[in-house]
Amino acid sequence: EFESDVEAEGEFEGLDSVVSKFLGGTTCSQVTCKACGYFTQNLEGFNTLSLPLPPRRYSDGPGGSVTAPTHLDECFQLLEDEDPSVSWVCDRCGVRDASKRMWVVSHPRVLVVHLERFGYIRGRRFKRDDAVRVPVVGMVRTNRARDPSAKPSPSDVHQVYDLISWTDHLGATDTSGHYTAVAQGADGAFRRFDDHRVARLLPHPGPTLSSSSAYLLFYLRRDA
């Protein structure tokens, strides 16, 4: 049987602010020794969940120019995918050969998703303007008590989210450009807020929204 250590971040204590009450979730990071199976786990709180974008795919084949859209589920999957090579020395056997995996243990009432559109190529900052297909209604996320590569557990909790707002970034870099916001009102309609201008979003978003400028997504849990 594998042995393990589980550590909780000290900053969990006293997190009773309004922000943490509504936006606070928990991730678990697990590093596993490939030689002896010993693993350590670290729990960490978050208010914003940052998701990487997958490598670009082109709908018109290799070397093409049209980027195929990415579904948000793929970004969540990348977050949970195993990193097979981690520079970590096992506390039990002393071997430096480990893998790392992270997953969400507890999702918040309001889930804020940050799409990692900005990065570096050869030392220069750039922006990914890939289209991302974003669920608008009925997105299901699972609170997992253990490594998601394991079989589903009765302790797994499935939660349903609906998109209530998002922020778009228009421009080439994170230090320039323009931000706008779209939010859903009490009447169910979405409106775009662009400086002093407010306009109803037409047509109304369907079950899935495709956007190349969405940067921050705000989801409300249905039982919240």
LUMTI-371308 format. One record per residue (C-alpha): residue number from 1; z, y, x. Coordinates in nm, 4 decimals, m for minus. Layout:
<site><resi>NUM</resi><z>Z</z><y>Y</y><x>X</x></site>
...
END
This chain:
<site><resi>1</resi><z>0.0000</z><y>0.0000</y><x>0.0000</x></site>
<site><resi>2</resi><z>m0.0911</z><y>0.3441</y><x>0.1303</x></site>
<site><resi>3</resi><z>0.1876</z><y>0.5765</y><x>0.2329</x></site>
<site><resi>4</resi><z>0.1712</z><y>0.9457</y><x>0.1651</x></site>
<site><resi>5</resi><z>0.3363</z><y>1.2837</y><x>0.1914</x></site>
<site><resi>6</resi><z>0.3098</z><y>1.5382</y><x>m0.0875</x></site>
<site><resi>7</resi><z>0.3831</z><y>1.9033</y><x>m0.0215</x></site>
<site><resi>8</resi><z>0.3949</z><y>2.1869</y><x>m0.2724</x></site>
<site><resi>9</resi><z>0.3220</z><y>2.5415</y><x>m0.1661</x></site>
<site><resi>10</resi><z>0.6355</z><y>2.7547</y><x>m0.1567</x></site>
<site><resi>11</resi><z>0.4675</z><y>3.0409</y><x>m0.3387</x></site>
<site><resi>12</resi><z>0.4807</z><y>2.8341</y><x>m0.6601</x></site>
<site><resi>13</resi><z>0.8396</z><y>2.9503</y><x>m0.6985</x></site>
<site><resi>14</resi><z>0.8734</z><y>3.2652</y><x>m0.9037</x></site>
<site><resi>15</resi><z>0.5131</z><y>3.2764</y><x>m1.0243</x></site>
<site><resi>16</resi><z>0.5994</z><y>3.4171</y><x>m1.3649</x></site>
<site><resi>17</resi><z>0.3645</z><y>3.7154</y><x>m1.3800</x></site>
<site><resi>18</resi><z>0.1268</z><y>3.7716</y><x>m1.6707</x></site>
<site><resi>19</resi><z>m0.1666</z><y>3.6930</y><x>m1.4378</x></site>
<site><resi>20</resi><z>m0.0264</z><y>3.3566</y><x>m1.3275</x></site>
<site><resi>21</resi><z>0.0809</z><y>3.2721</y><x>m1.6847</x></site>
<site><resi>22</resi><z>m0.2743</z><y>3.2953</y><x>m1.8197</x></site>
<site><resi>23</resi><z>m0.4967</z><y>3.2527</y><x>m1.5131</x></site>
<site><resi>24</resi><z>m0.2841</z><y>3.0276</y><x>m1.2922</x></site>
<site><resi>25</resi><z>m0.4018</z><y>2.6730</y><x>m1.2176</x></site>
<site><resi>26</resi><z>m0.3289</z><y>2.4124</y><x>m0.9513</x></site>
<site><resi>27</resi><z>m0.5485</z><y>2.2212</y><x>m0.7076</x></site>
<site><resi>28</resi><z>m0.4590</z><y>1.9193</y><x>m0.4953</x></site>
<site><resi>29</resi><z>m0.6025</z><y>1.8766</y><x>m0.1461</x></site>
<site><resi>30</resi><z>m0.5815</z><y>1.5261</y><x>0.0014</x></site>
<site><resi>31</resi><z>m0.6532</z><y>1.4270</y><x>0.3623</x></site>
<site><resi>32</resi><z>m0.6842</z><y>1.0522</y><x>0.4230</x></site>
<site><resi>33</resi><z>m0.6829</z><y>0.8670</y><x>0.7547</x></site>
<site><resi>34</resi><z>m0.9806</z><y>0.6306</y><x>0.7722</x></site>
<site><resi>35</resi><z>m0.8036</z><y>0.4044</y><x>1.0203</x></site>
<site><resi>36</resi><z>m0.4779</z><y>0.3216</y><x>0.8402</x></site>
<site><resi>37</resi><z>m0.5129</z><y>0.4732</y><x>0.4909</x></site>
<site><resi>38</resi><z>m0.2188</z><y>0.7101</y><x>0.5281</x></site>
<site><resi>39</resi><z>m0.2746</z><y>1.0366</y><x>0.3374</x></site>
<site><resi>40</resi><z>m0.1144</z><y>1.3732</y><x>0.2772</x></site>
<site><resi>41</resi><z>m0.1467</z><y>1.5897</y><x>m0.0312</x></site>
<site><resi>42</resi><z>m0.1001</z><y>1.9638</y><x>m0.0681</x></site>
<site><resi>43</resi><z>m0.0682</z><y>2.1422</y><x>m0.4029</x></site>
<site><resi>44</resi><z>m0.1921</z><y>2.4988</y><x>m0.4176</x></site>
<site><resi>45</resi><z>m0.2071</z><y>2.7559</y><x>m0.6947</x></site>
<site><resi>46</resi><z>m0.5155</z><y>2.9582</y><x>m0.7866</x></site>
<site><resi>47</resi><z>m0.6065</z><y>3.2425</y><x>m1.0224</x></site>
<site><resi>48</resi><z>m0.9802</z><y>3.2227</y><x>m0.9479</x></site>
<site><resi>49</resi><z>m1.1643</z><y>2.8975</y><x>m0.8797</x></site>
<site><resi>50</resi><z>m1.4424</z><y>2.9474</y><x>m0.6234</x></site>
<site><resi>51</resi><z>m1.7370</z><y>2.7082</y><x>m0.6575</x></site>
<site><resi>52</resi><z>m2.0084</z><y>2.6523</y><x>m0.3955</x></site>
<site><resi>53</resi><z>m2.3763</z><y>2.6417</y><x>m0.4872</x></site>
<site><resi>54</resi><z>m2.5715</z><y>2.3277</y><x>m0.3923</x></site>
<site><resi>55</resi><z>m2.8622</z><y>2.3419</y><x>m0.1459</x></site>
<site><resi>56</resi><z>m3.1682</z><y>2.4991</y><x>m0.3007</x></site>
<site><resi>57</resi><z>m3.4158</z><y>2.2748</y><x>m0.4795</x></site>
<site><resi>58</resi><z>m3.7680</z><y>2.3847</y><x>m0.5604</x></site>
<site><resi>59</resi><z>m3.9300</z><y>2.2964</y><x>m0.8894</x></site>
<site><resi>60</resi><z>m4.2747</z><y>2.3120</y><x>m0.7278</x></site>
<site><resi>61</resi><z>m4.1882</z><y>2.0647</y><x>m0.4519</x></site>
<site><resi>62</resi><z>m4.0825</z><y>2.0890</y><x>m0.0844</x></site>
<site><resi>63</resi><z>m4.1752</z><y>2.4201</y><x>0.0682</x></site>
<site><resi>64</resi><z>m4.2261</z><y>2.5694</y><x>m0.2774</x></site>
<site><resi>65</resi><z>m4.1270</z><y>2.9131</y><x>m0.3937</x></site>
<site><resi>66</resi><z>m3.9707</z><y>2.8532</y><x>m0.7365</x></site>
<site><resi>67</resi><z>m3.6025</z><y>2.7640</y><x>m0.7212</x></site>
<site><resi>68</resi><z>m3.4992</z><y>2.4944</y><x>m0.9662</x></site>
<site><resi>69</resi><z>m3.1918</z><y>2.5932</y><x>m1.1733</x></site>
<site><resi>70</resi><z>m2.8497</z><y>2.4524</y><x>m1.0933</x></site>
<site><resi>71</resi><z>m2.6061</z><y>2.3392</y><x>m1.3616</x></site>
<site><resi>72</resi><z>m2.2471</z><y>2.4584</y><x>m1.3327</x></site>
<site><resi>73</resi><z>m2.1340</z><y>2.0938</y><x>m1.3432</x></site>
<site><resi>74</resi><z>m2.3036</z><y>2.0438</y><x>m1.0054</x></site>
<site><resi>75</resi><z>m2.0925</z><y>2.3236</y><x>m0.8592</x></site>
<site><resi>76</resi><z>m1.7735</z><y>2.1651</y><x>m0.9910</x></site>
<site><resi>77</resi><z>m1.8855</z><y>1.8326</y><x>m0.8431</x></site>
<site><resi>78</resi><z>m1.9401</z><y>1.9921</y><x>m0.5018</x></site>
<site><resi>79</resi><z>m1.5829</z><y>2.1198</y><x>m0.5127</x></site>
<site><resi>80</resi><z>m1.4560</z><y>1.7636</y><x>m0.5629</x></site>
<site><resi>81</resi><z>m1.6980</z><y>1.5854</y><x>m0.3281</x></site>
<site><resi>82</resi><z>m1.5416</z><y>1.4172</y><x>m0.0283</x></site>
<site><resi>83</resi><z>m1.5731</z><y>1.5819</y><x>0.3124</x></site>
<site><resi>84</resi><z>m1.6201</z><y>1.2689</y><x>0.5272</x></site>
<site><resi>85</resi><z>m1.5379</z><y>1.4244</y><x>0.8629</x></site>
<site><resi>86</resi><z>m1.2175</z><y>1.6238</y><x>0.9116</x></site>
<site><resi>87</resi><z>m1.0544</z><y>1.7090</y><x>1.2446</x></site>
<site><resi>88</resi><z>m0.7037</z><y>1.5872</y><x>1.1614</x></site>
<site><resi>89</resi><z>m0.4685</z><y>1.3673</y><x>1.3645</x></site>
<site><resi>90</resi><z>m0.2902</z><y>1.1058</y><x>1.1545</x></site>
<site><resi>91</resi><z>0.0892</z><y>1.1392</y><x>1.1657</x></site>
<site><resi>92</resi><z>0.1286</z><y>0.7622</y><x>1.1378</x></site>
<site><resi>93</resi><z>m0.1311</z><y>0.6070</y><x>1.3716</x></site>
<site><resi>94</resi><z>m0.2454</z><y>0.9067</y><x>1.5769</x></site>
<site><resi>95</resi><z>m0.6171</z><y>0.8510</y><x>1.5119</x></site>
<site><resi>96</resi><z>m0.8392</z><y>1.1588</y><x>1.4621</x></site>
<site><resi>97</resi><z>m1.0714</z><y>1.0262</y><x>1.1903</x></site>
<site><resi>98</resi><z>m1.0082</z><y>1.1464</y><x>0.8370</x></site>
<site><resi>99</resi><z>m1.1721</z><y>1.2541</y><x>0.5130</x></site>
<site><resi>100</resi><z>m1.0741</z><y>1.5308</y><x>0.2727</x></site>
<site><resi>101</resi><z>m1.1047</z><y>1.5711</y><x>m0.1014</x></site>
<site><resi>102</resi><z>m0.9882</z><y>1.8395</y><x>m0.3459</x></site>
<site><resi>103</resi><z>m0.9547</z><y>1.8376</y><x>m0.7237</x></site>
<site><resi>104</resi><z>m0.7957</z><y>2.0365</y><x>m1.0054</x></site>
<site><resi>105</resi><z>m0.4606</z><y>1.9054</y><x>m1.1217</x></site>
<site><resi>106</resi><z>m0.3979</z><y>2.1738</y><x>m1.3821</x></site>
<site><resi>107</resi><z>m0.6493</z><y>2.4104</y><x>m1.5434</x></site>
<site><resi>108</resi><z>m0.5248</z><y>2.7490</y><x>m1.6740</x></site>
<site><resi>109</resi><z>m0.5522</z><y>2.8999</y><x>m2.0215</x></site>
<site><resi>110</resi><z>m0.8174</z><y>3.1395</y><x>m1.8923</x></site>
<site><resi>111</resi><z>m1.0364</z><y>2.9785</y><x>m1.6261</x></site>
<site><resi>112</resi><z>m1.2004</z><y>3.2325</y><x>m1.3939</x></site>
<site><resi>113</resi><z>m1.4908</z><y>3.0818</y><x>m1.2003</x></site>
<site><resi>114</resi><z>m1.6295</z><y>3.2580</y><x>m0.8941</x></site>
<site><resi>115</resi><z>m1.9800</z><y>3.1502</y><x>m0.7900</x></site>
<site><resi>116</resi><z>m2.0162</z><y>3.1676</y><x>m0.4124</x></site>
<site><resi>117</resi><z>m2.3461</z><y>3.3543</y><x>m0.3986</x></site>
<site><resi>118</resi><z>m2.2823</z><y>3.5290</y><x>m0.0673</x></site>
<site><resi>119</resi><z>m2.2992</z><y>3.3696</y><x>0.2767</x></site>
<site><resi>120</resi><z>m2.4378</z><y>3.4027</y><x>0.6289</x></site>
<site><resi>121</resi><z>m2.7644</z><y>3.2940</y><x>0.7918</x></site>
<site><resi>122</resi><z>m2.7867</z><y>3.3445</y><x>1.1689</x></site>
<site><resi>123</resi><z>m2.5038</z><y>3.5959</y><x>1.1513</x></site>
<site><resi>124</resi><z>m2.6566</z><y>3.8019</y><x>0.8728</x></site>
<site><resi>125</resi><z>m2.5056</z><y>3.8375</y><x>0.5259</x></site>
<site><resi>126</resi><z>m2.7258</z><y>3.7202</y><x>0.2389</x></site>
<site><resi>127</resi><z>m2.7097</z><y>3.6579</y><x>m0.1351</x></site>
<site><resi>128</resi><z>m2.8169</z><y>3.3485</y><x>m0.3283</x></site>
<site><resi>129</resi><z>m2.9993</z><y>3.4509</y><x>m0.6455</x></site>
<site><resi>130</resi><z>m3.0465</z><y>3.0953</y><x>m0.7718</x></site>
<site><resi>131</resi><z>m3.0459</z><y>3.0528</y><x>m1.1482</x></site>
<site><resi>132</resi><z>m2.7316</z><y>2.8741</y><x>m1.2684</x></site>
<site><resi>133</resi><z>m2.7128</z><y>2.7087</y><x>m1.6088</x></site>
<site><resi>134</resi><z>m2.3738</z><y>2.7972</y><x>m1.7538</x></site>
<site><resi>135</resi><z>m2.2203</z><y>2.6228</y><x>m2.0578</x></site>
<site><resi>136</resi><z>m2.1322</z><y>2.8774</y><x>m2.3267</x></site>
<site><resi>137</resi><z>m1.9486</z><y>2.6511</y><x>m2.5721</x></site>
<site><resi>138</resi><z>m1.7622</z><y>2.3255</y><x>m2.5327</x></site>
<site><resi>139</resi><z>m1.7313</z><y>2.2949</y><x>m2.1539</x></site>
<site><resi>140</resi><z>m1.4978</z><y>2.0023</y><x>m2.0811</x></site>
<site><resi>141</resi><z>m1.2730</z><y>2.0049</y><x>m1.7756</x></site>
<site><resi>142</resi><z>m1.0242</z><y>1.7348</y><x>m1.6791</x></site>
<site><resi>143</resi><z>m0.6763</z><y>1.7718</y><x>m1.5333</x></site>
<site><resi>144</resi><z>m0.6606</z><y>1.4828</y><x>m1.2855</x></site>
<site><resi>145</resi><z>m0.3338</z><y>1.3369</y><x>m1.1663</x></site>
<site><resi>146</resi><z>m0.5045</z><y>1.1664</y><x>m0.8705</x></site>
<site><resi>147</resi><z>m0.8170</z><y>1.1413</y><x>m0.6564</x></site>
<site><resi>148</resi><z>m1.1199</z><y>1.1804</y><x>m0.8886</x></site>
<site><resi>149</resi><z>m1.2974</z><y>0.8975</y><x>m0.7039</x></site>
<site><resi>150</resi><z>m1.0444</z><y>0.6583</y><x>m0.8602</x></site>
<site><resi>151</resi><z>m1.0872</z><y>0.5050</y><x>m1.2042</x></site>
<site><resi>152</resi><z>m1.0026</z><y>0.7279</y><x>m1.5037</x></site>
<site><resi>153</resi><z>m0.6308</z><y>0.7361</y><x>m1.5728</x></site>
<site><resi>154</resi><z>m0.4440</z><y>0.7600</y><x>m1.9063</x></site>
<site><resi>155</resi><z>m0.2669</z><y>1.0601</y><x>m1.7541</x></site>
<site><resi>156</resi><z>m0.5972</z><y>1.2518</y><x>m1.7224</x></site>
<site><resi>157</resi><z>m0.6060</z><y>1.5411</y><x>m1.9713</x></site>
<site><resi>158</resi><z>m0.9414</z><y>1.6637</y><x>m2.1067</x></site>
<site><resi>159</resi><z>m0.9586</z><y>2.0304</y><x>m2.2047</x></site>
<site><resi>160</resi><z>m1.2343</z><y>2.2262</y><x>m2.3775</x></site>
<site><resi>161</resi><z>m1.3401</z><y>2.5771</y><x>m2.2772</x></site>
<site><resi>162</resi><z>m1.5692</z><y>2.8420</y><x>m2.4254</x></site>
<site><resi>163</resi><z>m1.7288</z><y>3.1257</y><x>m2.2295</x></site>
<site><resi>164</resi><z>m1.5894</z><y>3.4617</y><x>m2.3409</x></site>
<site><resi>165</resi><z>m1.7113</z><y>3.6932</y><x>m2.0645</x></site>
<site><resi>166</resi><z>m1.8992</z><y>3.7126</y><x>m1.7371</x></site>
<site><resi>167</resi><z>m1.9766</z><y>3.9632</y><x>m1.4624</x></site>
<site><resi>168</resi><z>m2.3254</z><y>4.0091</y><x>m1.3185</x></site>
<site><resi>169</resi><z>m2.4009</z><y>4.1368</y><x>m0.9691</x></site>
<site><resi>170</resi><z>m2.7338</z><y>4.3118</y><x>m0.9264</x></site>
<site><resi>171</resi><z>m2.8344</z><y>4.3774</y><x>m0.5666</x></site>
<site><resi>172</resi><z>m2.8871</z><y>4.2128</y><x>m0.2288</x></site>
<site><resi>173</resi><z>m2.5377</z><y>4.2196</y><x>m0.0727</x></site>
<site><resi>174</resi><z>m2.1742</z><y>4.2206</y><x>m0.1830</x></site>
<site><resi>175</resi><z>m2.1252</z><y>4.5667</y><x>m0.0294</x></site>
<site><resi>176</resi><z>m2.4040</z><y>4.7230</y><x>m0.2332</x></site>
<site><resi>177</resi><z>m2.5667</z><y>4.6821</y><x>m0.5704</x></site>
<site><resi>178</resi><z>m2.4334</z><y>4.7180</y><x>m0.9204</x></site>
<site><resi>179</resi><z>m2.1904</z><y>4.5255</y><x>m1.1392</x></site>
<site><resi>180</resi><z>m2.2139</z><y>4.4887</y><x>m1.5167</x></site>
<site><resi>181</resi><z>m1.9989</z><y>4.2914</y><x>m1.7588</x></site>
<site><resi>182</resi><z>m2.0665</z><y>4.0964</y><x>m2.0768</x></site>
<site><resi>183</resi><z>m1.7809</z><y>4.0197</y><x>m2.3143</x></site>
<site><resi>184</resi><z>m1.7423</z><y>3.8609</y><x>m2.6562</x></site>
<site><resi>185</resi><z>m1.5826</z><y>4.0696</y><x>m2.9289</x></site>
<site><resi>186</resi><z>m1.3686</z><y>3.9691</y><x>m3.2258</x></site>
<site><resi>187</resi><z>m1.6876</z><y>3.9512</y><x>m3.4352</x></site>
<site><resi>188</resi><z>m1.8246</z><y>3.6785</y><x>m3.2045</x></site>
<site><resi>189</resi><z>m2.1023</z><y>3.9002</y><x>m3.0663</x></site>
<site><resi>190</resi><z>m2.1558</z><y>3.9479</y><x>m2.6926</x></site>
<site><resi>191</resi><z>m2.1966</z><y>4.3021</y><x>m2.5611</x></site>
<site><resi>192</resi><z>m2.3054</z><y>4.4255</y><x>m2.2204</x></site>
<site><resi>193</resi><z>m2.0996</z><y>4.6981</y><x>m2.0543</x></site>
<site><resi>194</resi><z>m2.3047</z><y>4.8951</y><x>m1.8014</x></site>
<site><resi>195</resi><z>m2.1151</z><y>5.2040</y><x>m1.6874</x></site>
<site><resi>196</resi><z>m2.0943</z><y>5.4240</y><x>m1.9995</x></site>
<site><resi>197</resi><z>m2.3541</z><y>5.2201</y><x>m2.1909</x></site>
<site><resi>198</resi><z>m2.2555</z><y>4.9438</y><x>m2.4312</x></site>
<site><resi>199</resi><z>m2.5189</z><y>4.7335</y><x>m2.6050</x></site>
<site><resi>200</resi><z>m2.5157</z><y>4.4171</y><x>m2.8112</x></site>
<site><resi>201</resi><z>m2.6664</z><y>4.1220</y><x>m2.6259</x></site>
<site><resi>202</resi><z>m2.9754</z><y>3.9977</y><x>m2.8061</x></site>
<site><resi>203</resi><z>m3.0580</z><y>3.7255</y><x>m2.8598</x></site>
<site><resi>204</resi><z>m2.7100</z><y>3.5746</y><x>m2.8848</x></site>
<site><resi>205</resi><z>m2.6519</z><y>3.3217</y><x>m2.6010</x></site>
<site><resi>206</resi><z>m2.7122</z><y>2.9607</y><x>m2.7032</x></site>
<site><resi>207</resi><z>m2.5081</z><y>2.6569</y><x>m2.5945</x></site>
<site><resi>208</resi><z>m2.6189</z><y>2.7177</y><x>m2.2345</x></site>
<site><resi>209</resi><z>m2.6903</z><y>3.0413</y><x>m2.0499</x></site>
<site><resi>210</resi><z>m2.9213</z><y>3.0552</y><x>m1.7461</x></site>
<site><resi>211</resi><z>m2.8573</z><y>3.3438</y><x>m1.5076</x></site>
<site><resi>212</resi><z>m2.9497</z><y>3.4337</y><x>m1.1505</x></site>
<site><resi>213</resi><z>m2.7029</z><y>3.7231</y><x>m1.1379</x></site>
<site><resi>214</resi><z>m2.3847</z><y>3.5767</y><x>m1.2944</x></site>
<site><resi>215</resi><z>m2.1055</z><y>3.6106</y><x>m1.0376</x></site>
<site><resi>216</resi><z>m1.7760</z><y>3.5703</y><x>m1.2242</x></site>
<site><resi>217</resi><z>m1.7338</z><y>3.3551</y><x>m1.5372</x></site>
<site><resi>218</resi><z>m1.4379</z><y>3.3777</y><x>m1.7756</x></site>
<site><resi>219</resi><z>m1.3584</z><y>3.0741</y><x>m1.9930</x></site>
<site><resi>220</resi><z>m1.0939</z><y>3.0523</y><x>m2.2662</x></site>
<site><resi>221</resi><z>m0.9270</z><y>2.7181</y><x>m2.3357</x></site>
<site><resi>222</resi><z>m0.9506</z><y>2.6298</y><x>m2.7041</x></site>
<site><resi>223</resi><z>m0.5829</z><y>2.5382</y><x>m2.7385</x></site>
<site><resi>224</resi><z>m0.4733</z><y>2.8638</y><x>m2.5740</x></site>
END
